[in-house]
Amino acid sequence: MATHDPRVDAYIEKAADFAKPILEHLRELIHTACPEVEETWKWSFPCFIYHGAIMCNMAAFKEHCSFGFWKASIMDDTDKILNIGEGKEGMGHLNKLYTLKDLPKDAVLKKYIKAAMKLNEAGVKIARPKPSAKDKTELKTPDYLTKELKKNKVAEKVFNEFSYSNKKEYIQWFEEAKTDATREKRLAQAMEWIAEGKSRNWKYQNC
């Protein structure tokens, strides 16, 4: 049975006027195509779970919305609607959405949602590419993070022993903060998680 998360209701309510109809339409379309979908809240925006794994997500920004499929990279793009890889515009896979007219036709989007459902039903997972030696060399720990880690010896030891991917996820999270206050809040939370040996996305590691 489908579930509606009140956090998604609040998110849409707080979105800009241009974004509300886009988000509402996407939400309704997902529930229509996938009646058993579950709504949840991950990474500060609405995500949709099916068969215990993320299927798709949507988000609203100041001037545009985005929509993406979790496994877009392995989906058949028969109608050429997915924007993936080099030249990708925006966070999602449908380019930046400014109005309802920017969305693919409902029938097309439903077809892609059902294709995403099949991947989740089959338990298909996305393999993460292994970082190259060059990537590892170029990953730099920001000074503000180094300073914070020195205050917490347990967290510092754990972070130093983290894999490249775990370190990168935390650093990207800090770098994406739009204000110093947000970054400080994330740093404080991260110190707790790291000291406990948790990765940035530990809550969702089974999705």
Residue frames as a rotation matrix with the C-alpha (Angstrom) as fourth column:
MET 1
0.573 0.819 0.000 0.00
0.819 -0.573 0.000 0.00
0.000 0.000 -1.000 0.00
ALA 2
0.001 -0.587 0.809 1.33
0.508 -0.697 -0.506 3.45
0.861 0.411 0.298 -0.89
THR 3
0.231 0.021 -0.973 2.50
0.939 -0.268 0.217 5.75
-0.256 -0.963 -0.082 1.88
HIS 4
0.469 -0.073 0.880 2.59
0.338 -0.906 -0.255 9.53
0.816 0.417 -0.400 2.03
ASP 5
-0.225 -0.659 -0.718 5.25
0.962 -0.032 -0.272 11.16
0.156 -0.751 0.641 4.18
PRO 6
0.748 0.578 -0.325 4.18
0.639 -0.760 0.118 14.38
-0.179 -0.296 -0.938 5.94
ARG 7
-0.008 -0.836 -0.548 7.69
0.280 -0.528 0.802 15.72
-0.960 -0.147 0.238 5.38
VAL 8
-0.721 -0.172 0.671 7.03
0.682 -0.007 0.731 15.61
-0.121 0.985 0.122 1.65
ASP 9
0.369 0.909 0.193 3.76
0.899 -0.402 0.175 17.50
0.237 0.109 -0.965 2.19
ALA 10
0.646 -0.165 -0.745 5.68
0.378 -0.779 0.501 20.18
-0.663 -0.605 -0.441 4.11
TYR 11
-0.449 -0.889 0.087 8.43
0.452 -0.143 0.880 20.31
-0.771 0.434 0.466 1.48
ILE 12
-0.432 0.371 0.822 5.95
0.863 -0.095 0.496 20.96
0.262 0.924 -0.280 -1.32
GLU 13
0.632 0.742 -0.221 4.08
0.773 -0.583 0.252 23.51
0.059 -0.330 -0.942 0.77
LYS 14
0.455 -0.545 -0.704 7.28
0.243 -0.685 0.687 25.48
-0.857 -0.484 -0.179 1.40
ALA 15
-0.347 -0.618 0.706 8.44
0.835 0.140 0.533 25.30
-0.428 0.774 0.467 -2.24
ALA 16
-0.824 0.014 -0.566 8.26
-0.203 -0.940 0.273 28.32
-0.528 0.340 0.778 -4.54
ASP 17
0.108 0.985 -0.134 4.98
-0.484 -0.066 -0.873 28.86
-0.869 0.159 0.469 -6.36
PHE 18
0.157 -0.084 -0.984 6.41
-0.980 0.111 -0.166 27.75
0.123 0.990 -0.065 -9.72
ALA 19
-0.750 -0.626 -0.215 7.65
-0.586 0.779 -0.223 24.50
0.307 -0.041 -0.951 -8.13
LYS 20
-0.458 0.607 0.650 4.47
-0.584 0.346 -0.734 23.36
-0.671 -0.715 0.196 -6.38
PRO 21
0.583 0.774 -0.247 2.57
-0.712 0.340 -0.614 22.13
-0.391 0.534 0.750 -9.49
ILE 22
0.108 -0.634 -0.766 5.67
-0.752 0.453 -0.480 20.35
0.651 0.627 -0.428 -10.78
LEU 23
-0.832 -0.476 0.287 6.30
-0.532 0.536 -0.655 18.52
0.158 -0.697 -0.699 -7.50
GLU 24
-0.198 0.854 0.482 2.63
-0.629 0.266 -0.731 17.69
-0.752 -0.448 0.484 -7.00
HIS 25
0.592 0.419 -0.688 2.34
-0.806 0.307 -0.506 16.33
0.000 0.854 0.520 -10.54
LEU 26
-0.262 -0.785 -0.561 5.47
-0.655 0.572 -0.494 14.18
0.709 0.238 -0.664 -10.21
ARG 27
-0.795 -0.013 0.607 4.31
-0.556 0.417 -0.719 12.84
-0.243 -0.909 -0.338 -6.86
GLU 28
0.193 0.965 0.176 0.88
-0.684 0.261 -0.681 11.90
-0.703 0.011 0.711 -8.19
LEU 29
0.474 -0.069 -0.878 2.37
-0.811 0.354 -0.466 10.32
0.343 0.932 0.112 -11.30
ILE 30
-0.620 -0.774 -0.129 4.75
-0.622 0.584 -0.522 8.16
0.479 -0.243 -0.843 -9.25
HIS 31
-0.631 0.444 0.636 1.93
-0.473 0.429 -0.770 6.93
-0.614 -0.787 -0.061 -7.01
THR 32
0.454 0.828 -0.328 -0.27
-0.765 0.174 -0.620 6.20
-0.456 0.532 0.713 -10.01
ALA 33
0.298 -0.426 -0.854 2.41
-0.728 0.477 -0.492 4.21
0.617 0.768 -0.168 -11.83
CYS 34
-0.524 -0.550 -0.650 3.63
0.076 0.730 -0.679 2.49
0.848 -0.405 -0.341 -8.66
PRO 35
0.422 0.855 0.303 0.77
-0.267 -0.202 0.942 2.08
0.867 -0.478 0.143 -6.12
GLU 36
0.792 -0.129 -0.596 3.08
0.548 0.580 0.602 0.37
0.268 -0.804 0.531 -3.60
VAL 37
-0.068 -0.879 0.471 5.68
0.384 -0.459 -0.801 3.13
0.921 0.126 0.369 -3.57
GLU 38
0.528 0.135 -0.839 6.78
0.848 -0.148 0.510 4.53
-0.055 -0.980 -0.192 -0.21
GLU 39
0.604 -0.310 0.735 7.78
0.025 -0.914 -0.406 8.12
0.797 0.263 -0.544 0.35
THR 40
0.506 -0.490 -0.710 10.74
0.853 0.159 0.498 8.99
-0.131 -0.857 0.498 2.53
TRP 41
0.976 -0.210 0.064 13.17
-0.208 -0.977 -0.036 11.80
0.070 0.022 -0.997 3.25
LYS 42
0.483 -0.872 0.078 16.84
0.773 0.467 0.429 11.49
-0.411 -0.147 0.900 2.32
TRP 43
-0.507 -0.826 0.247 19.53
0.854 -0.444 0.271 14.11
-0.115 0.348 0.930 1.77
SER 44
-0.635 0.287 -0.717 17.01
0.124 -0.879 -0.461 16.89
-0.763 -0.382 0.522 2.51
PHE 45
-0.504 0.576 -0.644 14.60
-0.860 -0.403 0.313 16.12
-0.079 0.712 0.698 -0.34
PRO 46
0.390 0.799 0.458 11.79
-0.722 0.574 -0.386 13.65
-0.571 -0.180 0.801 -1.17
CYS 47
-0.739 -0.548 -0.391 12.75
-0.673 0.625 0.396 10.15
0.027 0.556 -0.831 -2.28
PHE 48
0.399 0.914 -0.067 10.56
-0.917 0.397 -0.042 7.26
-0.012 0.079 0.997 -3.34
ILE 49
-0.623 -0.630 0.464 11.23
-0.692 0.720 0.049 3.70
-0.365 -0.291 -0.884 -2.20
TYR 50
0.535 0.752 -0.384 10.06
-0.838 0.530 -0.130 0.53
0.106 0.392 0.914 -3.91
HIS 51
0.816 -0.187 -0.546 10.96
0.150 0.982 -0.112 -3.03
0.558 0.010 0.830 -2.90
GLY 52
0.782 -0.445 -0.436 13.19
0.528 0.102 0.843 -1.68
-0.331 -0.890 0.315 -0.14
ALA 53
-0.327 -0.939 0.104 15.38
0.846 -0.242 0.476 0.45
-0.422 0.243 0.873 -2.39
ILE 54
-0.192 0.204 -0.960 15.38
-0.147 -0.973 -0.177 4.00
-0.970 0.108 0.217 -3.72
MET 55
0.124 0.312 0.942 13.63
0.873 0.417 -0.253 4.25
-0.472 0.854 -0.220 -7.09
CYS 56
-0.048 -0.120 0.992 13.52
0.716 -0.697 -0.050 7.98
0.697 0.707 0.119 -7.80
ASN 57
-0.236 -0.071 -0.969 13.69
0.848 -0.502 -0.170 11.40
-0.474 -0.862 0.178 -6.20
MET 58
0.290 0.320 0.902 12.64
0.717 -0.697 0.017 15.00
0.634 0.642 -0.431 -6.75
ALA 59
-0.253 -0.423 -0.870 13.76
0.876 -0.482 -0.020 18.38
-0.411 -0.767 0.493 -5.48
ALA 60
0.735 0.479 0.479 12.95
0.619 -0.763 -0.186 22.07
0.276 0.434 -0.858 -5.74
PHE 61
-0.390 -0.876 -0.285 15.48
0.910 -0.413 0.023 24.89
-0.138 -0.250 0.958 -5.94
LYS 62
-0.468 0.192 -0.863 15.17
0.176 -0.937 -0.303 28.67
-0.866 -0.293 0.404 -6.22
GLU 63
-0.249 0.310 -0.918 14.43
-0.798 -0.603 0.012 28.71
-0.550 0.735 0.397 -9.94
HIS 64
-0.143 0.199 -0.969 13.97
-0.785 0.574 0.234 25.12
0.603 0.794 0.074 -11.05
CYS 65
0.550 0.312 0.775 13.00
-0.696 0.684 0.219 21.59
-0.461 -0.660 0.593 -9.99
SER 66
-0.460 -0.682 -0.568 14.72
-0.860 0.500 0.096 18.29
0.219 0.533 -0.817 -10.65
PHE 67
0.673 0.601 0.432 13.67
-0.656 0.754 -0.027 14.67
-0.342 -0.265 0.902 -10.96
GLY 68
-0.235 -0.844 -0.482 15.95
-0.940 0.323 -0.106 11.66
0.246 0.429 -0.869 -11.13
PHE 69
0.851 0.381 -0.361 15.95
-0.321 0.922 0.215 7.88
0.415 -0.067 0.907 -11.26
TRP 70
0.589 -0.633 0.503 18.32
-0.563 0.125 0.817 6.17
-0.580 -0.764 -0.282 -8.83
LYS 71
-0.036 -0.584 0.811 19.38
0.284 0.772 0.569 3.67
-0.958 0.251 0.139 -11.49
ALA 72
0.738 0.387 -0.553 19.17
-0.307 -0.537 -0.786 5.97
-0.601 0.750 -0.278 -14.51
SER 73
-0.081 -0.901 -0.427 22.64
-0.889 -0.128 0.439 4.97
-0.451 0.415 -0.791 -15.68
ILE 74
-0.914 -0.259 0.313 21.46
-0.128 0.914 0.384 1.43
-0.386 0.311 -0.869 -16.50
MET 75
0.039 0.991 0.125 17.95
0.129 0.119 -0.984 2.22
-0.991 0.054 -0.123 -17.75
ASP 76
-0.456 -0.089 0.885 17.01
0.870 0.165 0.465 1.93
-0.187 0.982 0.002 -21.42
ASP 77
-0.410 0.249 -0.877 16.47
0.016 -0.960 -0.280 5.49
-0.912 -0.129 0.390 -22.62
THR 78
-0.393 0.290 0.873 14.16
0.844 0.490 0.217 4.57
-0.365 0.822 -0.437 -25.50
ASP 79
0.618 0.714 0.331 12.49
0.784 -0.595 -0.180 7.99
0.068 0.370 -0.926 -25.64
LYS 80
-0.254 -0.870 0.424 15.72
0.760 -0.450 -0.468 9.94
0.598 0.203 0.775 -25.14
ILE 81
0.666 0.548 0.507 14.54
0.105 -0.741 0.663 11.85
0.739 -0.389 -0.551 -22.07
LEU 82
0.835 -0.358 -0.417 17.39
0.500 0.179 0.847 11.07
-0.228 -0.916 0.329 -19.68
ASN 83
0.675 -0.670 0.310 20.24
-0.362 -0.666 -0.652 13.51
0.643 0.328 -0.692 -19.35
ILE 84
0.925 -0.376 0.065 23.19
0.172 0.563 0.808 11.51
-0.340 -0.736 0.585 -18.04
GLY 85
0.286 -0.924 0.254 26.93
0.925 0.336 0.179 11.97
-0.251 0.183 0.950 -18.02
GLU 86
-0.694 -0.702 -0.161 28.89
0.621 -0.696 0.360 14.73
-0.365 0.150 0.919 -19.72
GLY 87
-0.858 0.359 0.366 26.89
-0.020 -0.737 0.676 17.89
0.513 0.573 0.640 -20.32
LYS 88
-0.227 0.799 -0.556 24.32
0.880 0.414 0.235 16.91
0.418 -0.436 -0.797 -17.71
GLU 89
-0.563 0.123 0.817 22.26
-0.151 -0.988 0.045 19.90
0.813 -0.098 0.574 -16.61
GLY 90
0.184 0.657 0.731 21.04
-0.863 -0.248 0.440 20.08
0.471 -0.712 0.521 -13.01
MET 91
-0.460 -0.367 0.808 20.88
-0.822 0.520 -0.232 17.42
-0.335 -0.772 -0.541 -10.30
GLY 92
0.242 0.679 0.693 18.24
-0.324 0.730 -0.602 15.14
-0.914 -0.079 0.397 -11.83
HIS 93
-0.618 -0.466 0.633 17.96
0.334 0.574 0.748 13.33
-0.712 0.674 -0.199 -15.14
LEU 94
0.222 0.758 0.613 15.27
0.955 -0.041 -0.295 15.41
-0.199 0.651 -0.733 -16.90
ASN 95
-0.478 -0.474 0.740 17.29
0.553 -0.817 -0.166 18.65
0.683 0.330 0.652 -17.10
LYS 96
-0.958 0.131 -0.255 16.10
0.128 -0.600 -0.790 21.66
-0.257 -0.790 0.557 -15.13
LEU 97
-0.333 0.926 0.181 12.33
0.875 0.231 0.426 21.85
0.353 0.300 -0.886 -14.78
TYR 98
-0.999 -0.049 0.010 10.85
0.044 -0.959 -0.279 25.35
0.023 -0.279 0.960 -14.76
THR 99
-0.272 0.962 -0.023 7.22
-0.941 -0.270 -0.205 24.55
-0.204 -0.034 0.978 -15.64
LEU 100
0.204 0.452 0.869 5.02
-0.253 0.881 -0.399 21.50
-0.946 -0.138 0.294 -16.19
LYS 101
0.904 0.171 -0.392 5.72
-0.402 0.027 -0.915 21.85
-0.146 0.985 0.093 -19.91
ASP 102
0.036 -0.985 -0.171 9.34
-0.981 -0.002 -0.194 20.84
0.191 0.175 -0.966 -19.28
LEU 103
-0.216 -0.041 0.976 8.26
-0.528 0.845 -0.081 17.37
-0.822 -0.532 -0.204 -18.16
PRO 104
-0.980 -0.037 -0.196 8.02
-0.182 0.566 0.804 14.45
0.081 0.824 -0.561 -20.61
LYS 105
-0.141 0.978 -0.153 4.50
-0.678 0.018 0.735 13.30
0.722 0.207 0.661 -21.47
ASP 106
0.137 0.274 0.952 2.81
-0.959 0.277 0.059 11.40
-0.247 -0.921 0.301 -18.62
ALA 107
0.957 0.287 -0.037 2.67
-0.285 0.911 -0.298 8.17
-0.052 0.296 0.954 -20.62
VAL 108
0.414 -0.885 -0.211 6.41
-0.088 0.192 -0.977 8.33
0.906 0.424 0.002 -21.27
LEU 109
-0.313 -0.550 0.774 7.33
-0.800 -0.286 -0.527 9.11
0.511 -0.785 -0.351 -17.68
LYS 110
0.489 0.558 0.670 5.08
-0.812 0.572 0.116 6.31
-0.318 -0.601 0.733 -16.42
LYS 111
0.901 -0.194 -0.387 6.84
-0.085 0.798 -0.597 3.91
0.425 0.571 0.702 -18.76
TYR 112
-0.062 -0.993 0.103 10.20
-0.247 -0.085 -0.965 4.89
0.967 -0.086 -0.240 -17.26
ILE 113
-0.123 0.096 0.988 8.87
-0.989 -0.099 -0.114 4.60
0.087 -0.990 0.107 -13.72
LYS 114
0.844 0.487 0.225 7.69
-0.497 0.867 -0.010 1.07
-0.200 -0.103 0.974 -14.46
ALA 115
0.580 -0.729 -0.364 11.11
0.028 0.463 -0.886 0.26
0.814 0.503 0.289 -15.92
ALA 116
-0.342 -0.687 0.641 12.70
-0.643 -0.327 -0.693 1.54
0.686 -0.649 -0.330 -12.70
MET 117
0.363 0.574 0.734 10.27
-0.918 0.357 0.175 -0.61
-0.161 -0.737 0.656 -10.72
LYS 118
0.939 0.014 -0.343 11.42
-0.139 0.928 -0.346 -3.73
0.313 0.372 0.874 -12.56
LEU 119
0.020 -0.999 -0.027 15.05
-0.159 0.024 -0.987 -3.01
0.987 0.024 -0.158 -11.70
ASN 120
-0.368 -0.104 0.924 14.15
-0.901 -0.208 -0.381 -2.77
0.232 -0.973 -0.017 -8.01
GLU 121
0.683 0.686 0.252 12.01
-0.718 0.694 0.059 -5.90
-0.135 -0.221 0.966 -8.18
ALA 122
0.780 -0.451 -0.434 14.98
0.078 0.758 -0.647 -7.75
0.621 0.471 0.626 -9.64
GLY 123
0.849 -0.442 -0.288 17.25
0.329 0.017 0.944 -6.44
-0.413 -0.897 0.160 -6.86
VAL 124
0.395 -0.721 0.569 19.62
0.754 -0.099 -0.650 -4.79
0.525 0.685 0.504 -9.33
LYS 125
0.661 -0.273 -0.699 22.23
0.435 -0.620 0.653 -2.59
-0.612 -0.736 -0.291 -7.65
ILE 126
0.914 -0.384 0.133 24.50
-0.128 -0.583 -0.802 0.07
0.386 0.716 -0.582 -9.10
ALA 127
0.479 -0.829 -0.289 28.18
0.878 0.445 0.177 -0.77
-0.018 -0.338 0.941 -8.89
ARG 128
0.906 -0.214 -0.366 30.26
-0.122 -0.958 0.259 2.19
-0.406 -0.190 -0.894 -7.77
PRO 129
0.715 -0.699 -0.009 33.39
0.124 0.140 -0.982 2.80
0.688 0.701 0.187 -9.86
LYS 130
0.549 -0.598 -0.584 36.63
0.812 0.212 0.544 2.33
-0.201 -0.773 0.602 -7.95
PRO 131
0.917 -0.226 -0.328 38.61
-0.228 -0.973 0.032 5.54
-0.327 0.045 -0.944 -7.47
SER 132
0.668 -0.744 0.028 41.87
0.347 0.278 -0.896 5.79
0.659 0.608 0.443 -9.36
ALA 133
0.050 -0.757 -0.652 45.21
0.998 0.016 0.058 6.44
-0.034 -0.654 0.756 -7.69
LYS 134
-0.717 -0.293 0.632 45.04
0.433 -0.898 0.075 9.98
0.546 0.328 0.771 -9.09
ASP 135
0.235 0.903 0.358 41.62
0.035 -0.376 0.926 10.58
0.971 -0.205 -0.120 -7.50
LYS 136
0.684 0.013 -0.729 42.90
0.685 0.332 0.649 9.46
0.251 -0.943 0.219 -4.12
THR 137
-0.371 -0.917 -0.143 45.95
0.928 -0.359 -0.103 11.70
0.043 -0.171 0.984 -4.39
GLU 138
-0.683 0.100 0.724 43.84
0.221 -0.916 0.335 14.75
0.696 0.388 0.604 -5.30
LEU 139
0.450 0.868 -0.210 41.35
0.471 -0.031 0.882 14.35
0.759 -0.495 -0.423 -2.43
LYS 140
-0.638 -0.700 0.321 42.25
0.163 -0.530 -0.832 17.13
0.752 -0.479 0.452 0.00
THR 141
0.028 0.605 -0.796 40.92
0.980 0.139 0.140 17.39
0.195 -0.784 -0.589 3.53
PRO 142
0.377 0.171 0.911 39.78
0.213 -0.973 0.094 21.01
0.902 0.158 -0.403 4.09
ASP 143
-0.660 -0.719 0.217 41.56
0.011 -0.299 -0.954 22.92
0.751 -0.628 0.205 6.84
TYR 144
-0.232 0.642 0.731 38.32
-0.908 -0.413 0.074 23.47
0.349 -0.647 0.678 8.77
LEU 145
0.765 0.494 -0.413 37.74
-0.362 0.861 0.358 19.70
0.533 -0.125 0.837 8.87
THR 146
0.011 -0.862 -0.507 41.31
0.385 0.471 -0.794 18.96
0.923 -0.187 0.337 9.95
LYS 147
-0.674 -0.229 0.702 40.94
-0.417 -0.667 -0.618 21.53
0.610 -0.709 0.354 12.75
GLU 148
0.243 0.876 0.417 37.66
-0.925 0.079 0.372 19.97
0.293 -0.476 0.829 13.92
LEU 149
0.680 -0.022 -0.733 39.06
-0.016 0.999 -0.045 16.43
0.733 0.043 0.679 13.82
LYS 150
-0.392 -0.918 -0.061 42.02
0.119 0.015 -0.993 17.45
0.912 -0.397 0.103 16.00
LYS 151
-0.402 0.341 0.850 39.50
-0.855 -0.472 -0.215 18.31
0.328 -0.813 0.481 18.74
ASN 152
0.593 0.656 0.466 38.14
-0.740 0.673 -0.006 14.75
-0.318 -0.341 0.885 18.68
LYS 153
-0.400 -0.917 0.005 40.92
-0.852 0.373 0.368 12.15
-0.339 0.143 -0.930 18.66
VAL 154
-0.308 0.366 0.878 38.49
0.118 0.931 -0.346 9.23
-0.944 -0.002 -0.330 18.26
ALA 155
0.765 0.643 -0.042 36.85
0.089 -0.169 -0.982 10.81
-0.638 0.747 -0.186 15.21
GLU 156
0.383 -0.707 -0.595 40.27
-0.880 -0.475 -0.002 11.76
-0.281 0.524 -0.804 13.81
LYS 157
-0.592 -0.623 0.512 41.53
-0.488 0.782 0.387 8.17
-0.641 -0.021 -0.767 14.04
VAL 158
0.027 0.700 0.713 38.36
0.390 0.650 -0.653 6.77
-0.921 0.295 -0.256 12.44
PHE 159
0.822 0.322 -0.470 38.38
-0.231 -0.566 -0.791 9.35
-0.521 0.759 -0.391 9.64
ASN 160
0.002 -0.922 -0.387 42.04
-0.938 -0.136 0.318 8.67
-0.346 0.363 -0.866 8.82
GLU 161
-0.750 -0.264 0.607 41.20
-0.171 0.963 0.207 4.96
-0.639 0.051 -0.768 8.51
PHE 162
0.341 0.939 -0.037 38.11
-0.183 0.028 -0.983 5.59
-0.922 0.342 0.181 6.36
SER 163
-0.042 -0.252 0.967 38.10
0.878 0.452 0.156 4.49
-0.476 0.856 0.202 2.73
TYR 164
-0.944 -0.319 0.078 38.53
0.306 -0.767 0.563 7.09
-0.120 0.556 0.822 0.00
SER 165
-0.428 0.859 0.282 34.78
0.410 -0.093 0.907 6.97
0.805 0.504 -0.312 -0.73
ASN 166
0.323 0.563 -0.761 33.79
0.927 -0.026 0.374 7.55
0.191 -0.826 -0.530 2.89
LYS 167
-0.397 -0.554 -0.732 36.12
0.652 -0.731 0.199 10.52
-0.645 -0.398 0.652 3.19
LYS 168
-0.951 -0.004 0.309 34.94
0.261 -0.547 0.796 12.00
0.166 0.837 0.521 -0.11
GLU 169
-0.109 0.994 0.021 31.24
0.699 0.062 0.712 11.74
0.706 0.092 -0.702 0.85
TYR 170
0.314 0.178 -0.933 31.80
0.891 -0.396 0.224 13.72
-0.329 -0.901 -0.283 4.04
ILE 171
-0.626 -0.650 -0.432 33.97
0.449 -0.752 0.482 16.36
-0.638 0.108 0.762 2.38
GLN 172
-0.784 0.410 0.467 31.44
0.385 -0.269 0.883 16.85
0.488 0.871 0.053 -0.44
TRP 173
0.196 0.903 -0.382 28.66
0.895 -0.006 0.446 17.23
0.400 -0.429 -0.810 2.15
PHE 174
0.076 -0.255 -0.964 30.58
0.705 -0.670 0.233 20.03
-0.705 -0.698 0.129 3.86
GLU 175
-0.854 -0.518 -0.053 31.53
0.310 -0.587 0.748 21.72
-0.418 0.622 0.662 0.59
GLU 176
-0.539 0.726 0.427 27.90
0.617 -0.004 0.787 21.72
0.573 0.688 -0.446 -0.58
ALA 177
-0.003 0.524 -0.852 26.78
0.925 -0.321 -0.201 23.78
-0.379 -0.789 -0.484 2.44
LYS 178
0.224 0.188 0.956 25.49
0.745 -0.666 -0.044 27.13
0.629 0.722 -0.289 1.21
THR 179
0.634 -0.042 0.772 26.25
-0.388 -0.881 0.271 29.01
0.669 -0.471 -0.575 4.44
ASP 180
-0.496 -0.864 0.091 28.89
-0.449 0.165 -0.878 28.86
0.743 -0.476 -0.470 7.17
ALA 181
-0.258 0.484 0.836 26.15
-0.943 0.060 -0.326 28.12
-0.208 -0.873 0.442 9.69
THR 182
0.790 0.567 -0.233 24.99
-0.612 0.756 -0.232 25.09
0.045 0.326 0.944 7.70
ARG 183
0.250 -0.786 -0.565 28.55
-0.231 0.518 -0.823 23.84
0.940 0.336 -0.052 7.36
GLU 184
-0.613 -0.484 0.625 29.17
-0.682 -0.075 -0.727 24.20
0.399 -0.872 -0.285 11.11
LYS 185
0.219 0.791 0.571 25.98
-0.916 0.368 -0.159 22.27
-0.336 -0.488 0.805 11.85
ARG 186
0.836 0.065 -0.544 27.06
-0.364 0.808 -0.463 19.50
0.410 0.585 0.699 9.47
LEU 187
-0.178 -0.978 -0.105 30.52
-0.395 0.168 -0.903 19.38
0.901 -0.119 -0.417 11.01
ALA 188
-0.427 0.078 0.901 29.07
-0.903 0.015 -0.429 18.96
-0.047 -0.997 0.064 14.49
GLN 189
0.651 0.731 0.206 26.82
-0.695 0.683 -0.225 16.12
-0.305 0.003 0.952 13.31
ALA 190
0.627 -0.463 -0.626 29.65
-0.345 0.556 -0.757 14.52
0.698 0.691 0.189 11.36
MET 191
-0.396 -0.833 0.387 31.96
-0.738 0.037 -0.674 14.41
0.547 -0.552 -0.629 14.39
GLU 192
-0.007 0.491 0.871 29.37
-0.852 0.452 -0.262 12.30
-0.523 -0.745 0.415 16.23
TRP 193
0.893 0.429 -0.136 28.86
-0.426 0.711 -0.559 9.92
-0.143 0.557 0.818 13.31
ILE 194
0.372 -0.832 -0.412 32.55
-0.459 0.220 -0.861 9.57
0.807 0.509 -0.299 12.50
ALA 195
-0.417 -0.524 0.743 33.43
-0.895 0.095 -0.436 8.88
0.157 -0.847 -0.508 16.15
GLU 196
0.204 0.596 0.777 30.89
-0.621 0.692 -0.367 6.04
-0.756 -0.408 0.512 16.00
GLY 197
-0.656 -0.595 0.465 32.50
-0.014 0.625 0.780 4.69
-0.755 0.505 -0.419 12.81
LYS 198
0.270 0.888 0.373 29.56
0.520 0.191 -0.833 5.68
-0.810 0.418 -0.410 10.63
SER 199
-0.675 -0.400 0.619 29.83
0.733 -0.275 0.622 6.70
-0.078 0.874 0.480 6.98
ARG 200
-0.936 0.308 -0.170 28.08
-0.317 -0.948 0.025 9.84
-0.153 0.078 0.985 5.74
ASN 201
-0.215 0.895 -0.391 25.14
-0.866 0.010 0.500 7.84
0.451 0.446 0.773 4.34
TRP 202
-0.962 -0.266 0.059 25.06
-0.259 0.825 -0.503 5.13
0.085 -0.499 -0.862 6.99
LYS 203
-0.376 0.898 0.230 21.27
-0.465 0.032 -0.885 5.43
-0.802 -0.440 0.405 7.32
TYR 204
0.555 0.669 -0.494 20.75
-0.705 0.063 -0.706 4.43
-0.442 0.741 0.507 3.71
GLN 205
-0.430 -0.888 -0.166 23.49
-0.839 0.325 0.436 1.86
-0.333 0.327 -0.884 3.13
ASN 206
-0.644 0.234 0.728 20.93
0.194 0.971 -0.141 -0.91
-0.740 0.051 -0.671 2.58
CYS 207
0.399 0.843 -0.360 18.93
-0.146 -0.329 -0.933 1.06
-0.905 0.425 -0.008 0.00
